[in-house]
Amino acid sequence: MELAGIWDCQNRRCNARSARIRIHPGELQAVSAVEFCVIQKGKQMLKEVALTTLASIAKSTKARDWKMVNGGTVQFWTCLNFSYKLRNVETTTTICNELVNMCVSKGTQFSANSLLPIRSANPSQIEEALIGVHDQSMARLASMGQNGKQLQLLIIILPDQSGSYGKIKRICDTELGIVSQCCKPANLTRLSKQYFENVALKINVKVGGRNNVLSDAIQRRIPLVSDLQTIIFGADVTHRQPGEDSGPSIVAVVAFVDWPKITKYRGLVSAQHHREEIIQDLYRTTVDPQRGVIHRGMIR
């Protein structure tokens, strides 16, 4: 969660050198508001910001016994390492065990044993390695009688040299349909508890869990939204930089799918004509001679 300024929970004051405040989930516990200050033209100004989350700022940063609101489930997972610095099997196993234990301690249901052995791969053969893990995991699940199931999480230790993240995500998300969690090797070598906590939060959301909930949503106190079954959409169009005369504009539409808690969202992305501001494929219908009216588009 981010607000303006940097909140110092230990000294109950704000350091306004930065434009945002970063509140670690371990500092959240149930209050309705928090005071923080910003610097504007050399003068301090106190403001109150309502935090209507189920949990909020704790009185002490030493308390780290927080849990997710709802834990997701990871039964089938494995780890693929592209880092030369972490080639030692014992090291990568330790890292995975620490991460799994952290996820479990925060509320995620996580199998202690990986579906496939934790392995290392050549960073120059990323696509081949990812496809290999996908194919082997499908074969392994079939041999276990788990037909129709697939790998639920692939933990990926990125190469030592940057630049591969986009390629890995593209292959996992758009070609193989694998949920992945990428980790930089430099962050893993320290075995930092806070780093594993942050990664555990990301994993929990990716596997269907819920990290926080608005208390007003649970208590049905959000005006209009809580009164009747409601869905809220968000939409935006992103254009190419000025001067680029070609290339599509990108449209994104999101909406929450878990009324009344309104914390889980689904999104769709589409391309349309260059610098077209009106969303073209939001909703449309076509008529099929046999099937009749067919509803199409991003909202249907």
Backbone torsions as a table, in degrees:
resi	resn	phi	psi	omega
1	MET	NA	138.4	-176.9
2	GLU	-129.3	135.1	174.1
3	LEU	-133.1	177.3	-178.3
4	ALA	-75.2	133.5	178.8
5	GLY	96.4	179.9	174.9
6	ILE	-123.8	117.7	-175.1
7	TRP	-87.3	127.2	178.0
8	ASP	-100.2	98.3	-173.9
9	CYS	-68.4	-30.0	-177.2
10	GLN	-69.6	-42.0	-178.8
11	ASN	-100.2	2.8	178.5
12	ARG	53.8	44.9	179.0
13	ARG	-144.0	173.5	-176.2
14	CYS	-118.8	135.6	171.4
15	ASN	-103.3	110.7	-171.1
16	ALA	-97.1	29.4	176.6
17	ARG	-69.4	-27.5	-179.9
18	SER	-104.4	163.8	-178.1
19	ALA	-84.5	-8.6	-175.6
20	ARG	-136.2	155.7	173.3
21	ILE	-106.6	134.9	177.9
22	ARG	-110.6	118.2	-178.2
23	ILE	-107.7	114.0	-178.7
24	HIS	-72.8	140.9	-178.2
25	PRO	-56.2	-28.9	179.0
26	GLY	-68.1	-10.4	179.2
27	GLU	-98.0	4.3	-175.7
28	LEU	-96.0	133.4	174.3
29	GLN	-154.9	156.2	-145.0
30	ALA	-81.1	80.6	170.7
31	VAL	-124.6	164.9	-177.4
32	SER	-96.1	-22.2	-176.6
33	ALA	-152.5	164.4	177.3
34	VAL	-141.9	141.9	176.6
35	GLU	-90.7	140.2	172.0
36	PHE	-150.5	162.5	-175.3
37	CYS	-125.5	154.4	176.5
38	VAL	-128.3	158.6	177.2
39	ILE	-101.4	124.6	177.0
40	GLN	-133.9	114.4	-179.5
41	LYS	56.3	39.5	174.8
42	GLY	82.1	-0.6	-177.3
43	LYS	-115.8	139.0	177.6
44	GLN	-81.0	138.1	176.8
45	MET	-131.7	128.3	178.1
46	LEU	-88.6	136.3	176.6
47	LYS	-136.4	152.2	174.2
48	GLU	-107.5	133.8	179.1
49	VAL	-120.8	123.5	-179.0
50	ALA	-72.8	129.1	173.8
51	LEU	-112.7	96.0	-177.2
52	THR	-90.8	32.5	173.6
53	THR	-80.3	160.0	178.2
54	LEU	-60.5	-31.4	175.2
55	ALA	-122.0	153.4	178.8
56	SER	-144.2	-162.6	-169.8
57	ILE	-61.7	128.2	177.4
58	ALA	-80.9	161.6	179.2
59	LYS	-74.8	-18.3	-179.6
60	SER	-141.2	140.9	178.8
61	THR	-80.3	-5.7	-179.2
62	LYS	-74.4	-21.2	-179.1
63	ALA	-76.4	117.4	-178.3
64	ARG	-128.2	27.6	-176.4
65	ASP	-96.0	26.7	-179.7
66	TRP	-72.9	156.7	176.2
67	LYS	-135.2	159.1	174.4
68	MET	-65.3	156.0	176.4
69	VAL	-66.0	-48.2	174.8
70	ASN	-133.6	128.0	179.1
71	GLY	-88.5	138.7	174.3
72	GLY	-79.4	-175.6	-177.6
73	THR	-128.6	130.2	174.8
74	VAL	-127.9	104.2	179.0
75	GLN	-99.5	-37.2	-177.4
76	PHE	-117.9	113.3	-177.9
77	TRP	-148.6	165.5	171.0
78	THR	-158.2	177.6	-178.1
79	CYS	-130.7	137.1	178.0
80	LEU	-123.5	122.9	-174.5
81	ASN	-108.3	123.8	176.6
82	PHE	-107.1	5.4	-176.0
83	SER	-93.1	131.3	175.5
84	TYR	-72.8	-28.5	-177.7
85	LYS	-70.8	-20.0	-177.5
86	LEU	-118.5	40.4	-177.5
87	ARG	-73.7	-20.9	-179.0
88	ASN	-63.9	125.5	-176.6
89	VAL	-63.1	-39.0	179.7
90	GLU	-62.6	-37.7	-179.3
91	THR	-66.3	-48.3	-179.4
92	THR	-66.3	-34.3	176.8
93	THR	-65.2	-42.1	177.8
94	THR	-61.5	-43.2	179.5
95	ILE	-60.4	-46.8	-179.6
96	CYS	-64.3	-40.4	178.8
97	ASN	-63.3	-41.7	179.0
98	GLU	-62.8	-42.5	-179.0
99	LEU	-67.9	-43.5	179.2
100	VAL	-62.3	-45.2	179.5
101	ASN	-61.9	-37.7	178.5
102	MET	-66.0	-44.8	178.5
103	CYS	-58.7	-44.1	-179.8
104	VAL	-64.2	-42.5	-178.2
105	SER	-65.2	-24.2	-179.9
106	LYS	-94.9	-2.7	173.0
107	GLY	118.6	-5.6	178.1
108	THR	-79.5	134.9	175.1
109	GLN	-82.2	109.7	-169.0
110	PHE	-131.8	122.3	177.6
111	SER	-64.5	136.3	-178.8
112	ALA	-72.7	-24.6	-175.9
113	ASN	-107.2	135.4	179.4
114	SER	-77.0	150.9	179.4
115	LEU	-65.5	-42.8	177.0
116	LEU	-117.9	154.0	176.4
117	PRO	-59.0	141.6	176.4
118	ILE	-65.0	131.7	-172.7
119	ARG	-139.2	164.2	175.8
120	SER	-111.9	153.7	-179.0
121	ALA	-142.2	159.6	179.3
122	ASN	-73.4	126.3	-179.3
123	PRO	-64.3	-13.7	176.4
124	SER	-85.7	-3.0	-179.6
125	GLN	-127.3	49.4	-175.3
126	ILE	-62.6	-49.6	-176.0
127	GLU	-62.7	-44.1	179.6
128	GLU	-61.7	-40.6	-178.6
129	ALA	-66.6	-42.5	-179.3
130	LEU	-66.3	-43.4	178.2
131	ILE	-63.5	-38.6	178.6
132	GLY	-62.1	-43.5	178.1
133	VAL	-63.6	-41.5	179.3
134	HIS	-61.7	-49.4	-177.8
135	ASP	-64.9	-42.8	-178.6
136	GLN	-68.3	-35.5	179.2
137	SER	-68.9	-38.1	177.5
138	MET	-65.1	-40.7	178.4
139	ALA	-66.2	-40.9	179.2
140	ARG	-63.4	-43.6	179.4
141	LEU	-65.1	-38.9	178.0
142	ALA	-63.3	-39.6	179.3
143	SER	-68.2	-22.0	178.2
144	MET	-89.6	1.1	-177.8
145	GLY	79.0	16.8	-179.3
146	GLN	-100.6	52.8	179.7
147	ASN	-64.6	138.6	-178.1
148	GLY	90.2	-14.7	176.5
149	LYS	-87.5	161.3	176.8
150	GLN	-144.8	171.3	178.5
151	LEU	-58.5	126.9	-176.2
152	GLN	-89.3	-24.8	179.8
153	LEU	-155.6	132.1	173.4
154	LEU	-117.0	112.2	175.7
155	ILE	-83.8	124.5	-175.8
156	ILE	-119.8	122.8	171.5
157	ILE	-90.9	115.0	-172.6
158	LEU	-66.4	159.1	174.2
159	PRO	-61.0	158.2	-180.0
160	ASP	-63.9	-35.6	176.9
161	GLN	-88.0	133.9	-178.7
162	SER	-72.3	164.7	176.3
163	GLY	116.5	-5.3	-176.8
164	SER	-101.3	-9.8	-173.9
165	TYR	-57.9	-48.0	-178.0
166	GLY	-60.5	-42.1	-179.8
167	LYS	-65.2	-43.7	-179.4
168	ILE	-62.5	-45.4	-179.4
169	LYS	-65.4	-39.7	179.8
170	ARG	-61.8	-45.3	-178.6
171	ILE	-66.6	-46.0	-178.0
172	CYS	-66.3	-44.7	-173.0
173	ASP	-79.4	-42.4	-170.6
174	THR	-103.8	-20.7	-177.4
175	GLU	-107.7	-40.4	-175.1
176	LEU	-104.9	-21.0	-178.5
177	GLY	68.9	36.5	-179.3
178	ILE	-104.5	131.9	172.3
179	VAL	-75.5	125.2	-175.2
180	SER	-126.1	151.6	172.4
181	GLN	-129.7	112.2	-177.9
182	CYS	-91.8	141.6	179.0
183	CYS	-132.9	136.1	175.9
184	LYS	-77.4	135.7	-178.5
185	PRO	-60.1	-34.2	-179.7
186	ALA	-63.1	-31.8	179.4
187	ASN	-77.8	-24.5	-175.6
188	LEU	-84.4	-29.0	-175.2
189	THR	-64.0	-26.2	-178.8
190	ARG	-81.4	-13.7	-177.3
191	LEU	50.2	44.6	-177.2
192	SER	-72.9	130.0	178.9
193	LYS	-63.0	-41.8	-178.8
194	GLN	-64.5	-38.2	178.4
195	TYR	-63.7	-44.2	179.6
196	PHE	-65.3	-33.2	175.5
197	GLU	-62.9	-44.7	-179.9
198	ASN	-63.7	-41.8	178.7
199	VAL	-67.0	-38.1	178.4
200	ALA	-60.7	-38.1	176.8
201	LEU	-61.5	-44.9	-179.8
202	LYS	-63.7	-43.8	-178.6
203	ILE	-64.0	-43.0	-176.7
204	ASN	-58.7	-41.6	178.5
205	VAL	-67.2	-39.6	-177.4
206	LYS	-66.5	-26.7	-177.3
207	VAL	-103.4	22.0	171.6
208	GLY	95.2	7.1	179.2
209	GLY	-85.7	179.7	-179.9
210	ARG	-135.1	121.3	-175.7
211	ASN	-84.1	-37.1	-179.6
212	ASN	-150.3	159.8	-177.8
213	VAL	-139.6	144.6	174.7
214	LEU	-70.4	125.1	179.1
215	SER	-62.7	-35.0	178.1
216	ASP	-65.0	-30.4	178.5
217	ALA	-71.0	-42.3	179.4
218	ILE	-64.3	-38.7	-178.2
219	GLN	-88.2	8.6	177.5
220	ARG	54.6	50.9	-177.6
221	ARG	-117.7	9.9	178.0
222	ILE	-84.7	119.8	-177.7
223	PRO	-54.3	137.7	177.4
224	LEU	69.1	-53.1	-175.4
225	VAL	-63.4	-40.7	-176.7
226	SER	-79.7	-16.2	-174.4
227	ASP	-72.7	-42.4	-177.6
228	LEU	-133.7	157.5	176.4
229	GLN	-56.5	122.6	-169.9
230	THR	-134.0	146.3	171.5
231	ILE	-128.5	131.4	-179.6
232	ILE	-112.0	128.3	179.3
233	PHE	-104.6	149.7	169.1
234	GLY	-127.7	138.0	-177.3
235	ALA	-143.8	146.6	178.6
236	ASP	-155.1	155.3	177.4
237	VAL	-121.6	129.4	177.9
238	THR	-110.5	128.4	-177.5
239	HIS	-105.0	165.4	174.1
240	ARG	-66.4	161.5	178.9
241	GLN	-63.9	149.8	177.3
242	PRO	-55.7	135.6	-178.6
243	GLY	103.5	-21.2	176.7
244	GLU	-85.9	116.8	-172.2
245	ASP	-91.1	-1.8	-179.4
246	SER	-141.0	177.5	-178.9
247	GLY	96.8	142.1	-175.0
248	PRO	-75.2	158.9	167.1
249	SER	-88.6	148.8	-175.7
250	ILE	-108.1	129.1	-179.3
251	VAL	-108.8	137.4	174.4
252	ALA	-129.8	135.6	177.5
253	VAL	-130.2	130.9	177.9
254	VAL	-127.9	156.9	177.0
255	ALA	-159.8	145.8	179.2
256	PHE	-82.6	152.3	-171.8
257	VAL	-127.1	15.0	-176.1
258	ASP	-133.1	45.0	175.6
259	TRP	-53.8	138.1	8.9
260	PRO	-95.6	6.1	-175.9
261	LYS	-78.1	-24.7	175.5
262	ILE	44.3	52.7	176.7
263	THR	-123.0	-19.2	179.6
264	LYS	-100.7	129.2	-176.8
265	TYR	-122.3	151.2	171.1
266	ARG	-121.5	148.3	-177.4
267	GLY	-134.3	153.4	175.4
268	LEU	-132.4	146.0	179.7
269	VAL	-125.3	140.8	-179.5
270	SER	-145.8	155.4	175.9
271	ALA	-107.2	144.5	177.1
272	GLN	-141.7	-176.3	-173.3
273	HIS	-58.7	150.7	-177.5
274	HIS	-52.7	123.8	175.6
275	ARG	56.6	28.8	174.1
276	GLU	-85.5	119.0	-173.6
277	GLU	-83.0	-34.5	179.9
278	ILE	-78.1	130.0	-179.8
279	ILE	-68.9	118.6	-172.4
280	GLN	-81.3	-35.7	-171.7
281	ASP	-107.7	30.6	-177.8
282	LEU	-66.7	-48.8	176.8
283	TYR	-156.8	135.8	177.1
284	ARG	-157.1	161.4	178.0
285	THR	-126.3	148.9	173.4
286	THR	-129.9	156.2	-179.0
287	VAL	-111.9	121.5	177.3
288	ASP	-104.0	133.6	-177.6
289	PRO	-56.7	-31.3	-176.8
290	GLN	-100.0	-38.1	-175.0
291	ARG	-95.2	-10.4	179.7
292	GLY	82.1	-146.8	-177.8
293	VAL	-75.2	128.7	179.2
294	ILE	-115.7	126.2	179.5
295	HIS	-88.4	127.4	-178.6
296	ARG	-130.2	177.5	176.9
297	GLY	106.5	-178.8	-177.2
298	MET	-73.9	-27.0	176.3
299	ILE	-118.3	117.1	179.7
300	ARG	-154.2	NA	NA
